[in-house]
Amino acid sequence: MKSLLEAIHALQDQVDILGKSLKEVIPQPSPKPPPSQQAQYIVLHQVFCDQSDHCHNKAVYEDAPRYDVGSGWGFNDILKGQVPIFNVGTYLSQRSAIHFVVFKEYSCVADNLKTKEREIHSAESISERQERLWLVSRPLREATRMVAKFKPGNQSAMLANIEQMDAPYNFFFHHHQRFSELATAERAVAGSSYRDGLESLLSFLDHNYGAEYKGAKAMFDQGRVSTVHLNKLFRPGQIVVATHQKTGQLRAGILDDCRLTITGGVVLRGWSWNYDGKQLRRATWSGAIDAIAKNCPIIDLAIYPLDFASDETKAALEDRGARFWRARHGQYVSYNRRDEKDGHYTVTRLMVDVPTYFQLHACDSVKVFGDDEAFTSDPGGSSYESSVYDDWPVSIDNSQAQIRREMLMLLPPNTVGYDMHQKKWGQFSLVIAKHPVPPLSLLTNQVAVSVDDFSDMVWGQHSIDKLFLDRKKKDILLGFVGSRKTTTVEYGPHVVDLIKGKEELLIIHLHGPPGAGKTIAEDAERPLFTIHSGHMGMNLEEIEAYLDSVLQLANKWDCVLLVNEADAFLGARDEGDFRNAAVMSVFLRFITQASGIVVLSTSRVATLDQTFQSHINFSITLGDLTRENRRQIWDNLLVKLIGNYYEDDYKETLDELAAKNMSGRQIRNAVARAFALARHQGDMLKTEHIFEAMAV
C-alpha cells in the first residue's frame, strides 16, 4: 500500500508541474523585451537533489524555489519552484537580448556521498557559493575571449559551447581591468555589438562582487591573504614558487588549475621542466595549501605566485637555472655535499652529464619534484593542453644556446652527477625515476645532485710548481701538461695541430709517494679518473669489462687517467706467466686507446715490462719528503682552515708536526681525522685534535 501511495504522489506531482507550465509546453509567441531591457541578464534557479523519488534533480525554475510542505508523504519535503523551465536552450533562444544568465543554486536533499560518477560530473553538482554564471550571447563570449589571458570557464553541463563559471568568478577578478578598458573603448564605437553585454556584465559584477574584489586586491597589495581570497590569489598560466619543507630548496612551476577543497584550502596542478639529456619536456605536478586560520603573509604559503617572491628568490631561481643550462651537455663542477647526519658540508668534484647518464641507464628524465615536497610529481596527471592561452613551448631542444629568464626559473632543481672519487652516479636525494615511478628500493644507483650546491670549477694555480722535484723535471712536465690545455701549440710563426683524429697520447710514469697524479690533472685543468687494482675484479673478463667502462667515460670527459699500483699489471713478468701476459695485453690496449694524459703510479721503483716501456713519454722518480717539505705541506693545509674551522696559532707547532715522518697523503688524512674528531666534539679544530688523530 505504501509503494502505491508513493507512486500516486509522484504522478500527482508531475501533473501539478505540467499544469503550471502549460505555457511552456504549448508553443506560443515569445514576448519581445521592452527597449530598456534589450541588454540584460536574467536570474534562474536550479535545484540539486539526491533523493531519487523527488524526480527533480537539476531542475531549473524561473522563480526562487520553496519547500512544498507535506509533499513528501511523510518523507523529506520537496524544494521546488512554481514556474519550471523544461528546456533551457529553447527558453534562452526565445530571449535573444540576454547576454548572460545567473543561476542561483539550491540543495533539496543531499546525501554527500562521493562516487566516481559524481567526481566525473562535478560540474553538474552544486557550486561552492551556490551561484553560477553562463556567458550566453555570442558578442559577450567573443569579447571575453578577446581579453582572456587564460581559459574563461568550463563547458556547461546542459548546453554545449556555453561557458560557465562559479561565483565569485575569479576569472573576472583577474580580468576586471581589461574588461573595463574594452568597455570604455567600445563606448566610442558606433553600433558596437560588444558594448551592451560588457556594460551589463560589469554592472552585475560591481554591484554584487565589487567590494569583495577590492578587498582581495587591497589584501594582496599588502602581501597578505586570507582563506576567503585564497583561490583568487592564483590564476592559470602564472609561475608559482614552492619551498622544500626539509631542505629549503626552491622550485618553480607553471600553474594549470586551482580548485577549492571542502575544508577551505586549495589543490593546485601544473607543470615544470624535466630533462632527458636531449630536450626539456613538460612534467606534471600537484600540490595543496590547507585552509588559513587568519590572514597571513603570502610568502609563508607552501606554494605562492612568483609575483610576490623577493628579488633574492627570483635571482636565486634564475641563477640556478642558468647553471643547470650551462651543464646540460656535461660539466665538471665543484660540489658541496651535505652530510644528512650532522648537516656539515664537504667539497667533492662531480662530472654533471645527463646525456651520458641516460645512455647508460634506462630512465625517463630528471624528475623535478619528490614525494615529500610542496610540489609532488604527478605521473598520472595529464599534460597541459595546447590552446590559444598557452604560449609556452611543449619542449626545448638542448641545442638552444640561451633560453629566456622565465624558462631558466622553471628548470629542474636537481641533475645527475658522477662522483669522481667514489666512482658512482651520485649518492644524494632520490629523484630520478622511470615512468611510472617504481619503488625507491629499485633506484639506489639512480640519484640526483642539487643544482643549488654545485659551482663552476676553480682550478689550482701552478700546481706542478708545488711538487718536490728539481727545476728541470718540473719544466719538462709543465711543457708536456701545459700543451694539453689547448688544441694548438704555438712555436713562433708556426702552429702545430695536436688534434689529428684524436689528441696525442701522453703517458707519464711516476714512482714514489702518491699525490702527483692529482697535481698533474689540476695543472692540466682536466678531471682526474683514478683506477685502483681493487676495483677491477679477479678474472680477465671482469678486468676487461671494467677497463672498457672506464675508457668510455674517461675519453668522453677528457680525463687524466691515473693508474695506481700500475706495476701490479705492467711489471716485469716471469717467462711462461700466461695469465699476467693476458692481463698486460688487455691493459696495454686500454692505455693506448686512451686520449689525453695517462699517469702510471707505482709506490716503488719498479721495472716495467719491456713491452710497455717504449710507450712511456716521461718517467719521474719522487723522493721521500724532507722535513722542510712536510712543514710546507702542513702550512698549506692549515692556513686554509684558519678563521672558519681552526682557532689555534698553529705556526708554533709546525716544526713539531713536520718532525713526523709522513707522506703528503698521510698528512692530509691526519687533518681529516682531526677535523672529524673536532666536529664530533662540537668544537673548532685545534692542534690537540691533530696530535690525537696522528696517534691513532
C-alpha positions in Angstrom: 0.0 0.0 0.0 2.8 2.4 0.9 4.6 2.0 -2.5 1.2 2.5 -4.3 0.7 5.8 -2.4 4.2 6.9 -3.3 3.5 6.2 -7.0 0.2 8.2 -6.8 2.0 11.0 -5.1 4.7 11.1 -7.8 2.1 11.2 -10.6 0.1 13.9 -8.9 3.3 16.0 -8.5 4.1 15.6 -12.2 0.6 16.6 -13.2 0.9 19.7 -11.0 4.2 20.7 -12.6 2.8 20.2 -16.1 -0.3 22.2 -15.4 1.6 25.1 -14.0 4.0 25.1 -17.0 1.4 24.7 -19.8 2.5 27.9 -21.4 6.0 26.3 -21.8 4.6 23.1 -23.3 2.3 24.7 -25.9 4.4 26.8 -28.3 3.3 30.4 -28.4 4.9 33.7 -29.5 7.7 34.9 -27.2 7.0 38.4 -25.9 9.6 40.9 -27.1 11.5 42.5 -24.3 11.0 46.3 -23.8 13.7 48.5 -25.4 15.0 49.5 -22.0 15.9 45.8 -21.3 17.4 44.9 -24.7 20.8 44.3 -23.0 20.3 42.4 -19.8 20.8 39.3 -17.8 18.4 37.0 -16.0 18.5 35.1 -12.8 17.3 31.5 -12.9 17.1 29.0 -10.1 18.4 25.4 -10.1 17.7 22.7 -7.6 20.0 19.8 -6.8 18.6 16.8 -5.1 19.9 13.3 -4.2 16.5 11.9 -3.3 15.6 9.7 -6.3 11.8 9.7 -5.7 11.7 13.5 -5.9 12.4 13.3 -9.6 13.7 16.9 -9.9 17.5 16.8 -9.6 19.0 19.7 -11.6 15.5 21.1 -12.3 15.5 24.8 -13.4 12.9 27.4 -12.4 12.1 31.0 -13.2 11.2 31.7 -9.6 13.0 31.0 -6.3 12.1 27.5 -5.1 10.3 26.9 -1.8 9.7 23.8 0.2 6.3 22.3 -0.6 5.4 21.2 3.0 3.8 17.8 3.2 4.5 16.9 -0.4 6.9 14.2 0.6 4.2 12.0 2.0 5.9 11.6 5.4 9.4 11.7 3.9 11.6 14.8 3.0 9.6 17.8 1.8 10.3 18.8 -1.8 12.1 22.1 -2.7 10.6 23.4 -6.0 9.6 26.5 -7.8 6.3 27.4 -9.4 7.5 28.1 -13.0 9.7 25.2 -14.2 11.9 25.5 -17.3 12.0 22.2 -19.1 14.4 23.2 -21.9 16.9 25.9 -21.1 18.1 26.1 -24.7 14.7 26.8 -26.0 14.0 29.2 -23.2 17.1 31.2 -24.0 16.6 31.2 -27.8 13.3 33.0 -27.2 15.1 35.7 -25.3 17.8 36.9 -27.7 18.5 40.1 -25.7 20.0 38.1 -22.8 23.8 38.3 -22.6 24.4 36.1 -19.6 22.4 34.0 -17.1 23.0 33.8 -13.3 22.0 30.5 -11.8 21.1 30.6 -8.1 21.6 27.0 -6.8 19.7 25.2 -4.0 20.1 21.9 -2.3 16.9 19.9 -1.7 18.2 16.7 -0.2 21.9 15.9 -0.2 23.4 12.6 0.9 27.0 13.9 0.4 28.1 10.6 -0.9 31.2 10.7 -3.1 31.1 8.4 -6.1 33.2 8.1 -9.2 30.4 9.2 -11.4 29.8 12.4 -9.3 33.5 13.2 -9.5 33.4 12.9 -13.3 30.3 15.1 -13.5 31.4 17.5 -10.7 30.3 20.5 -12.9 26.7 19.2 -12.5 26.8 19.4 -8.7 26.1 22.4 -6.6 28.9 25.0 -6.5 30.7 26.3 -3.5 28.9 29.7 -3.4 25.7 28.2 -4.8 25.8 30.5 -7.8 27.0 30.1 -11.4 27.1 32.3 -14.4 26.7 31.4 -18.1 28.0 33.5 -20.9 25.2 33.3 -23.4 25.4 35.9 -26.2 27.9 35.5 -29.0 29.2 39.1 -28.6 29.9 38.7 -24.9 31.6 35.4 -25.4 33.8 36.9 -28.2 34.6 39.9 -26.0 35.6 37.6 -23.2 37.9 35.6 -25.4 39.5 38.9 -26.6 40.6 39.9 -23.2 41.2 36.4 -21.7 44.7 35.6 -20.5 43.6 32.1 -19.6 40.6 29.8 -20.3 37.4 31.7 -19.3 35.5 28.8 -17.8 34.2 25.2 -18.1 31.8 23.9 -20.7 28.2 24.0 -19.4 26.8 20.6 -18.4 23.4 21.5 -20.0 24.4 23.3 -23.2 27.4 22.9 -25.5 29.5 25.9 -26.4 28.2 27.8 -23.4 31.0 28.7 -20.9 30.0 28.7 -17.2 31.8 30.0 -14.1 31.3 29.6 -10.4 30.9 32.5 -8.1 32.8 34.6 -7.0 34.1 34.5 -10.6 37.8 34.6 -10.2 38.2 34.9 -14.0 36.5 38.3 -13.9 38.5 39.2 -10.8 41.8 38.7 -12.7 40.4 40.4 -15.9 38.3 43.2 -14.5 40.6 45.9 -15.6 40.8 44.5 -19.2 37.0 44.3 -19.4 36.7 47.9 -18.2 39.2 49.1 -20.7 37.4 47.2 -23.5 34.0 48.6 -22.4 35.4 52.1 -22.4 36.8 51.7 -25.9 33.6 50.2 -27.2 31.5 53.2 -26.0 33.2 55.3 -28.7 32.3 52.8 -31.4 29.0 53.4 -33.1 26.8 50.3 -33.3 29.2 48.2 -31.2 28.0 44.7 -30.7 30.1 44.3 -27.5 29.1 47.4 -25.6 25.8 46.4 -24.1 26.9 43.0 -23.0 30.1 44.4 -21.4 28.3 47.1 -19.5 25.6 44.7 -18.3 28.3 42.3 -17.1 30.4 44.9 -15.4 27.3 46.4 -13.7 26.4 43.0 -12.3 29.9 42.3 -11.0 30.5 45.7 -9.5 27.1 45.6 -7.7 27.5 42.0 -6.3 31.2 41.4 -6.1 32.9 44.8 -6.3 33.5 45.1 -2.6 34.9 41.5 -2.4 37.2 42.2 -5.4 38.5 45.4 -3.9 39.1 43.7 -0.5 41.1 41.0 -2.1 43.2 43.4 -4.1 43.9 45.5 -1.1 45.0 42.5 0.9 47.2 41.2 -1.9 48.8 44.7 -2.3 49.9 44.3 1.4 51.4 40.9 0.6 48.8 39.0 2.7 46.0 36.6 2.0 43.0 35.0 3.8 41.0 31.8 3.3 38.2 33.8 1.7 40.5 35.1 -1.0 42.9 32.2 -1.2 41.8 30.9 -4.6 41.7 34.4 -6.1 45.5 34.6 -5.5 46.1 32.0 -8.2 45.4 32.1 -11.9 46.3 29.6 -14.7 49.5 30.3 -16.6 51.3 32.1 -13.8 54.6 30.9 -12.3 54.3 29.7 -8.7 57.1 29.0 -6.2 57.4 26.3 -3.5 60.0 25.6 -0.9 61.0 22.1 0.2 59.9 21.7 3.9 63.1 19.9 4.9 65.9 21.3 2.8 64.6 24.8 1.9 65.2 24.1 -1.7 63.3 26.4 -4.1 61.5 25.3 -7.1 59.1 26.9 -9.6 56.3 25.7 -11.9 53.6 26.8 -14.2 50.1 26.6 -12.7 47.3 25.0 -14.8 44.5 24.8 -12.3 43.4 25.8 -8.8 40.4 24.4 -7.1 38.9 24.8 -3.7 38.6 22.0 -1.2 35.7 21.4 1.1 37.9 22.4 4.0 38.7 25.8 2.6 42.1 25.1 1.2 43.1 24.7 -2.5 44.5 22.0 -4.7 46.9 23.1 -7.4 48.1 21.3 -10.6 50.7 22.4 -13.1 53.8 21.5 -14.9 57.5 22.2 -14.9 60.5 21.1 -17.0 62.1 17.6 -17.0 65.4 17.0 -18.8 66.2 13.7 -20.6 69.6 14.6 -21.8 68.3 15.7 -25.2 65.5 18.1 -24.5 63.4 19.7 -21.8 59.9 18.2 -21.6 56.8 19.1 -19.5 56.1 17.1 -16.4 53.0 17.5 -14.3 53.0 18.2 -10.6 50.3 18.8 -7.9 50.3 20.5 -4.6 47.9 21.6 -1.8 47.5 24.5 0.6 45.5 24.0 3.7 42.9 26.5 4.9 44.3 29.5 6.7 43.1 30.3 10.2 43.6 34.1 9.6 45.2 36.3 7.0 48.9 35.6 6.7 51.9 36.7 4.5 51.6 35.3 1.0 55.2 34.1 1.0 54.5 31.9 4.1 52.2 29.7 2.0 53.5 26.3 0.9 53.0 27.5 -2.7 52.7 31.1 -3.8 52.8 33.2 -7.0 56.2 34.3 -8.2 54.9 37.9 -8.4 55.1 38.0 -4.6 58.6 36.5 -4.3 61.5 38.6 -3.2 64.1 39.8 -5.7 66.6 37.5 -3.9 64.3 34.5 -4.5 63.8 35.4 -8.2 67.6 35.9 -8.7 68.3 32.5 -7.0 65.9 30.7 -9.3 67.3 32.4 -12.3 71.0 31.7 -11.3 70.3 28.1 -10.6 68.6 27.7 -13.9 71.5 29.3 -15.7 73.9 26.8 -14.0 71.7 23.9 -15.0 71.6 25.0 -18.6 75.3 25.5 -18.8 75.8 21.9 -17.6 73.1 20.4 -20.0 75.8 18.8 -22.2 78.2 18.0 -19.4 80.3 20.0 -17.0 82.9 19.2 -14.3 81.9 21.0 -11.2 82.8 21.5 -7.5 80.0 20.1 -5.3 79.2 21.0 -1.7 77.9 17.7 -0.4 75.8 17.8 2.7 76.1 15.1 5.4 72.5 14.2 6.3 73.5 13.0 9.8 75.3 16.1 11.1 74.5 18.7 8.4 78.1 19.5 7.6 79.3 20.0 4.1 82.3 18.5 2.3 83.5 19.6 -1.1 83.9 17.0 -3.8 84.1 17.0 -7.6 81.4 15.8 -9.9 81.0 15.3 -13.6 77.5 16.5 -14.3 76.5 14.7 -17.5 72.8 13.9 -18.0 73.1 12.8 -21.7 75.8 10.2 -20.8 73.8 9.0 -17.8 70.8 8.3 -19.8 72.9 6.5 -22.4 73.9 4.1 -19.7 70.7 3.9 -17.7 67.1 3.2 -18.9 65.5 6.1 -17.2 62.9 8.6 -18.4 64.3 12.0 -17.2 65.4 14.0 -14.2 62.4 14.4 -12.1 61.8 17.8 -10.7 59.8 17.0 -7.6 59.9 14.4 -4.8 57.2 12.8 -2.8 57.7 14.8 0.4 57.7 18.2 -1.1 55.1 21.0 -1.6 55.2 20.1 -5.3 54.7 16.4 -5.9 55.5 14.7 -9.1 52.2 13.6 -10.7 53.0 10.7 -13.2 49.3 10.1 -13.7 48.5 13.7 -14.5 47.5 14.8 -17.9 49.8 17.1 -19.9 48.9 20.7 -20.2 46.6 21.0 -23.2 47.8 23.1 -26.1 45.4 26.1 -26.5 45.4 29.7 -27.6 46.1 30.7 -23.9 49.3 28.5 -23.7 52.3 30.4 -25.1 54.9 28.1 -23.5 56.7 25.6 -25.8 56.0 21.9 -25.4 59.7 21.1 -25.4 63.1 22.8 -25.7 66.0 21.2 -27.5 69.3 21.3 -25.7 71.0 22.8 -28.8 69.3 26.1 -28.0 72.1 28.2 -26.6 70.1 30.6 -24.5 66.6 30.5 -23.1 64.6 33.4 -21.6 64.6 34.3 -17.9 61.3 32.7 -17.1 62.4 29.4 -18.7 65.5 29.4 -16.5 63.4 29.7 -13.3 61.4 26.6 -14.3 64.5 24.3 -14.9 64.9 21.3 -12.6 66.5 21.9 -9.2 68.3 18.5 -9.5 70.6 16.9 -12.0 72.7 13.8 -12.3 76.4 13.7 -11.5 79.2 11.2 -11.4 81.3 11.4 -8.2 84.9 11.1 -9.5 86.1 10.0 -6.0 83.6 7.3 -5.2 83.0 6.3 -8.8 79.3 6.4 -8.5 76.5 8.3 -10.3 75.6 10.5 -7.4 74.7 9.5 -3.9 72.3 12.2 -2.8 68.5 12.6 -3.0 66.3 10.0 -4.8 64.6 11.9 -7.5 65.5 10.0 -10.7 62.8 7.6 -11.8 61.3 5.6 -14.6 57.7 6.5 -15.7 55.7 5.3 -13.9 57.6 5.6 -10.7 59.0 2.2 -9.4 59.6 1.5 -5.7 62.5 3.5 -4.2 64.4 0.3 -3.5 64.9 -0.1 -7.2 66.5 3.3 -7.5 69.6 3.1 -5.2 72.0 4.0 -8.0 69.8 6.5 -9.8 70.1 9.6 -7.7 70.4 13.3 -8.3 72.6 16.3 -7.5 71.1 19.5 -6.2 72.0 22.3 -8.7 72.0 24.8 -5.7 75.1 23.0 -4.3 77.4 22.9 -7.3 79.6 25.7 -8.7 81.9 26.2 -11.6 85.3 24.6 -11.2 88.2 26.7 -9.8 91.4 25.0 -10.7 94.5 25.2 -8.6 97.1 27.6 -9.9 100.7 26.4 -10.7 100.0 23.0 -9.1 103.1 21.3 -10.6 105.3 24.0 -9.1 104.3 22.6 -5.7 105.7 19.2 -6.5 109.0 18.5 -4.8 111.0 18.0 -8.0 114.2 19.6 -9.4 113.6 22.6 -11.7 114.5 20.8 -14.9 112.0 18.0 -14.4 109.3 20.5 -13.4 109.9 22.4 -16.6 109.6 19.3 -18.8 106.5 18.2 -17.0 105.0 21.7 -17.3 105.8 21.7 -21.0 104.0 18.3 -21.6 101.0 19.1 -19.5 100.6 22.8 -20.5 100.3 21.8 -24.1 97.2 19.8 -23.2 95.3 22.8 -22.1 94.7 24.0 -25.7 94.2 22.2 -29.0 97.2 24.0 -30.6 100.7 24.9 -29.5 102.4 28.0 -31.0 106.1 27.9 -31.9 106.9 31.3 -33.2 105.1 31.8 -36.6 104.2 28.1 -36.8 101.3 26.3 -35.2 101.4 22.5 -34.6 97.9 20.9 -34.5 97.6 18.4 -31.7 94.2 17.1 -32.9 94.7 14.5 -35.7 91.8 12.1 -35.4 92.4 12.3 -31.6 94.7 14.0 -29.2 98.2 12.8 -29.0 98.6 10.5 -26.0 100.9 11.4 -23.2 102.0 8.6 -20.8 103.8 9.6 -17.6 105.4 7.1 -15.2 105.6 8.3 -11.6 107.2 6.2 -8.9 107.4 7.3 -5.3 104.9 8.7 -2.7 101.3 9.2 -4.0 99.7 12.5 -4.8 101.4 13.7 -8.0 98.7 12.4 -10.3 96.1 14.7 -8.8 98.6 17.6 -9.2 99.1 16.9 -12.9 95.3 16.8 -13.5 94.9 20.1 -11.7 97.5 21.8 -13.8 96.1 20.3 -17.0 92.6 21.6 -15.9 91.0 18.2 -16.5 89.0 15.8 -14.4 91.1 13.1 -12.6 89.9 9.5 -13.1 91.7 7.2 -10.7 91.9 3.4 -11.2 92.9 1.1 -8.4 93.6 -2.6 -8.8 90.9 -3.5 -6.2 88.2 -2.0 -8.5 88.9 -4.4 -11.4 87.9 -7.8 -10.2 90.0 -11.0 -10.3 89.4 -12.7 -13.7 90.3 -11.5 -17.1 86.7 -10.9 -18.2 86.0 -8.7 -15.2 89.2 -6.6 -15.7 88.4 -6.1 -19.4 84.8 -5.1 -18.8 85.9 -2.6 -16.1 88.6 -1.0 -18.2 86.2 -0.7 -21.1 83.7 1.2 -18.9 86.4 3.4 -17.6 87.7 4.2 -21.0 84.2 5.1 -22.3 83.8 7.8 -19.5 87.4 9.0 -19.3 87.7 9.6 -23.1 84.3 11.3 -23.2 85.2 13.7 -20.3 88.9 14.3 -21.4 90.1 12.9 -18.0 93.6 12.5 -16.8 93.7 8.7 -16.2 95.7 7.8 -13.1 96.5 4.1 -12.7 97.6 3.5 -9.1 99.8 0.5 -8.4 100.4 0.1 -12.1 103.3 -2.4 -11.5 100.7 -4.9 -10.5 99.6 -5.1 -14.1 102.6 -3.8 -16.1 105.5 -5.1 -14.0 108.1 -7.4 -15.5 106.6 -10.9 -15.7 108.2 -14.3 -15.5 108.6 -16.4 -18.6 105.6 -18.6 -19.1 103.3 -16.4 -17.0 100.4 -16.6 -19.4 97.8 -15.0 -17.2 99.8 -11.9 -16.5 100.6 -11.7 -20.2 96.9 -11.7 -21.0 96.2 -9.1 -18.4 99.1 -6.9 -19.7 97.7 -7.3 -23.2 94.3 -6.1 -22.1 95.9 -3.3 -20.1 98.1 -2.2 -23.0 95.1 -2.0 -25.3 93.3 0.0 -22.7 96.0 2.6 -22.2 96.9 3.0 -25.9 93.2 3.6 -26.7 93.0 6.4 -24.1 93.2 10.0 -25.2 95.0 12.9 -23.4 97.1 12.1 -20.4 97.7 8.7 -18.6 99.7 8.7 -15.4 101.1 5.3 -14.2 101.9 5.5 -10.5 104.0 2.9 -8.6 104.8 3.1 -4.9 108.3 1.7 -5.5 111.0 1.9 -8.2 109.7 -1.0 -10.3 110.9 -2.3 -13.6 108.1 -2.1 -16.0 107.8 -4.8 -18.6 109.9 -4.2 -21.7 106.7 -4.5 -23.9 105.4 -1.4 -22.3 108.4 0.8 -21.6 108.5 2.1 -25.2 105.1 3.7 -24.7 106.2 5.9 -21.8 106.9 9.6 -22.7 108.3 10.7 -19.4 109.4 8.9 -16.2 109.7 10.7 -12.8 111.0 9.5 -9.5 109.5 11.3 -6.5 111.8 11.0 -3.5 110.7 11.0 0.2 109.6 14.3 1.7 112.2 16.2 3.6 111.4 17.9 6.9 111.0 21.2 5.1 108.7 19.6 2.5 106.5 18.3 5.3 106.5 21.7 7.0 105.3 23.3 3.8 102.5 20.8 3.4 101.3 21.3 6.9 101.4 25.0 6.4 99.5 24.9 3.1 96.7 22.7 4.6 96.2 24.5 7.9 96.3 28.1 6.6 93.1 27.3 4.6 91.3 26.4 7.8 92.2 29.4 9.9 89.2 31.5 11.0 86.3 29.3 9.9 87.5 26.0 11.2 90.8 26.4 13.1 91.3 28.7 16.1 94.8 27.9 17.3 98.0 29.6 16.2 99.4 26.5 14.5 102.6 28.2 13.4 104.2 27.5 16.8 103.7 23.7 16.3 104.7 23.5 12.6 108.2 22.2 13.4 106.9 19.6 15.8 104.4 18.4 13.1 107.0 18.4 10.4 109.2 16.2 12.5 106.9 13.3 12.0 108.0 11.2 9.0 104.7 11.2 7.0 103.8 11.4 3.3 101.6 14.1 1.9 98.6 11.8 1.8 99.2 10.7 5.4 99.3 14.4 6.5 96.0 15.1 4.7 94.4 12.1 6.2 95.6 13.2 9.7 94.0 16.6 9.2 90.7 14.9 8.0 90.6 12.7 11.1 91.3 15.6 13.4 88.5 17.6 11.7 86.1 14.7 12.2 87.1 14.4 15.9 86.6 18.1 16.5 83.2 18.0 14.7 82.1 15.1 16.9 83.0 17.0 20.0 81.2 20.1 18.7 84.4 22.1 18.7 86.6 24.1 16.4 89.6 22.3 15.1 92.6 22.7 17.4 96.2 21.5 17.4 95.4 19.0 20.1 92.9 17.3 17.8 95.6 16.9 15.2 98.1 15.2 17.6 95.3 12.9 18.8 94.5 12.0 15.2 98.1 11.3 14.4 98.3 9.0 17.4 95.5 6.7 16.1 
